[in-house]
Amino acid sequence: MVGSSLEQLTQAQDDTLPPITLRWHAFELRPAGAPPLPAEYRERIEASRPQLYATARERYQREMNPGPFGIDSRPALVGEKYAEAMGCGAVFHDAVMHAYWADARDISDRNVLADLAEAVGMTRGDFLAALDDPVYDDRVQADVETARRYGLNGVPALIFDNKYLVSGAQPADVLRQVVARIMQENDNGG
């Protein structure tokens, strides 16, 4: 959903905004070893899904068909770090997001991830080996620690210019306002 606003912001033909550089960072909602979600909390999440789907449809023109709930996202995050190193991080990120949120695929499944990696031009065997490489896992962990330093405990969360936090799914106009404010501050020596 937020991807839609980000796409609108980065693809807008607006001469008043500078080019936007978007960098995705890893964040785990349910890290391995986390205690199970209380049943009543999970029920609230499930009960709120119809409203979430309606908002996605109405505000962002996106249909949602998410994959399994509560999966281990770490393999996908590690895979994205490898994809970044191979020069195809953004396209792999988009493929994983689409696989999970539109195609209801299980992105904790290494074979699903390897299929996506192949589809965007990576070698399956090298990709699968990278999922076990501590170098890429360490990069995920560094992102997780950065999020903690910012005090983040949920997604989506956008940080502009390393100082402005925008939480939650926001329309493109809100994101444009943040960029405009940063530009104004920079013009004023801020």
C-alpha positions in Angstrom: 0.0 0.0 0.0 2.6 2.5 0.9 4.5 1.4 -2.1 1.8 3.0 -4.1 2.3 6.3 -2.5 6.1 6.0 -2.9 5.6 5.1 -6.5 3.4 8.1 -7.0 5.9 10.3 -5.3 9.0 9.0 -7.1 7.4 8.8 -10.5 5.6 12.2 -10.3 6.5 14.6 -13.1 6.7 17.4 -10.6 9.4 20.0 -11.4 9.1 21.4 -7.8 10.5 18.3 -6.2 14.0 17.0 -6.5 14.7 13.4 -7.6 13.9 11.1 -4.7 16.2 8.2 -3.8 14.4 5.4 -2.1 16.3 2.9 0.0 14.5 -0.1 1.6 15.7 -1.4 5.0 15.0 -4.7 6.6 12.5 -4.9 9.5 11.1 -8.0 11.2 7.7 -7.8 12.6 7.9 -11.3 14.1 11.5 -12.2 14.6 12.4 -15.9 15.1 12.0 -16.8 18.8 9.4 -14.1 19.5 6.6 -15.2 21.7 3.4 -16.3 20.0 0.8 -13.6 19.4 -2.0 -13.7 22.0 -5.1 -15.1 20.4 -7.2 -12.0 21.1 -4.6 -9.8 19.3 -4.5 -12.1 16.3 -8.3 -12.0 16.2 -8.2 -8.2 16.2 -5.8 -8.2 13.3 -7.9 -10.7 11.4 -11.1 -8.6 12.1 -9.4 -5.5 10.8 -8.4 -7.0 7.5 -11.5 -6.2 5.5 -11.1 -2.5 6.4 -7.4 -2.7 5.4 -8.3 -4.3 2.0 -11.0 -1.6 1.4 -8.5 1.2 2.2 -5.9 -0.3 -0.1 -8.5 -0.5 -2.9 -10.0 2.9 -2.4 -7.0 5.0 -1.5 -4.2 3.2 -3.4 -6.1 1.3 -6.1 -4.5 -1.9 -4.9 -6.1 -5.3 -4.4 -4.6 -7.3 -1.5 -4.4 -11.0 -1.4 -1.7 -11.6 1.3 0.3 -14.7 2.0 0.3 -16.6 5.2 0.1 -14.6 8.4 3.0 -14.7 11.0 5.7 -16.2 8.8 9.4 -15.8 9.3 10.4 -12.9 6.9 14.1 -13.2 7.7 14.9 -15.4 4.6 13.3 -12.8 2.3 15.2 -10.0 4.0 18.5 -11.9 3.7 17.7 -12.6 0.1 17.1 -8.9 -0.5 20.5 -8.0 0.9 22.1 -10.5 -1.5 19.9 -9.1 -4.4 21.2 -5.6 -3.4 24.8 -6.8 -3.7 24.0 -8.3 -7.1 22.5 -4.9 -8.3 18.9 -6.0 -8.4 17.7 -5.2 -4.9 14.8 -2.9 -5.9 13.4 -5.4 -8.5 13.7 -8.3 -6.1 12.0 -6.2 -3.4 9.1 -5.5 -5.7 8.9 -9.2 -6.7 8.8 -10.3 -3.1 6.2 -7.7 -2.1 4.0 -8.7 -5.1 4.4 -12.4 -4.4 3.3 -11.9 -0.8 0.7 -9.1 -1.0 -0.9 -9.9 -4.3 -0.2 -13.6 -5.1 -0.5 -14.9 -1.5 2.8 -16.7 -1.7 4.8 -17.9 1.4 7.9 -15.7 1.3 9.5 -17.7 4.1 9.8 -20.6 1.7 13.3 -20.7 0.2 12.1 -22.2 -3.0 9.5 -19.4 -3.5 12.3 -16.9 -2.9 14.7 -18.7 -5.3 12.0 -18.7 -8.0 11.7 -14.9 -7.5 15.4 -14.5 -7.6 15.6 -16.4 -10.9 12.8 -14.4 -12.3 14.7 -11.2 -11.7 18.0 -12.5 -13.2 19.9 -14.1 -10.3 21.3 -17.6 -10.3 19.2 -20.0 -8.2 22.1 -21.9 -6.6 24.1 -18.7 -5.7 20.9 -17.1 -4.3 20.2 -20.2 -2.1 23.8 -20.2 -0.8 23.5 -16.5 0.0 20.5 -17.2 2.3 22.9 -19.1 4.6 25.8 -16.6 4.3 26.3 -14.7 7.6 27.4 -11.6 5.7 23.9 -10.9 4.4 22.3 -11.9 7.7 24.6 -9.4 9.4 23.4 -6.7 7.0 19.8 -7.5 7.9 20.7 -7.3 11.6 22.3 -3.9 11.1 19.1 -2.6 9.6 17.1 -4.0 12.6 19.5 -2.3 15.0 19.1 1.0 13.1 15.3 0.7 13.4 15.7 0.2 17.1 17.9 3.3 17.4 15.1 5.3 15.7 12.6 3.8 18.1 10.6 2.0 15.3 8.4 -0.9 16.3 6.3 -1.3 13.2 5.9 -0.7 9.5 5.5 1.1 7.3 7.8 3.7 8.6 9.5 6.2 6.3 12.5 8.4 7.4 13.2 11.4 5.2 16.6 13.1 5.2 17.6 11.0 8.2 15.4 13.1 10.5 11.7 13.1 9.6 9.6 10.0 10.5 6.4 9.3 8.7 4.5 6.4 10.2 1.8 4.4 8.6 0.4 4.2 5.1 0.2 7.8 3.9 -1.1 9.3 0.7 1.5 10.6 -1.8 0.4 14.2 -1.0 1.6 13.8 2.6 4.9 12.5 1.4 5.2 15.4 -1.0 4.6 17.8 1.9 7.5 16.3 3.8 9.8 16.6 0.8 8.7 20.2 0.2 9.4 21.0 3.9 12.9 19.6 3.6 13.5 21.6 0.4 12.4 24.8 2.1 14.6 24.1 5.1 17.6 23.5 2.8 16.8 26.7 0.9 16.8 28.5 4.2 20.1 27.0 5.4 18.4 24.5 7.7 
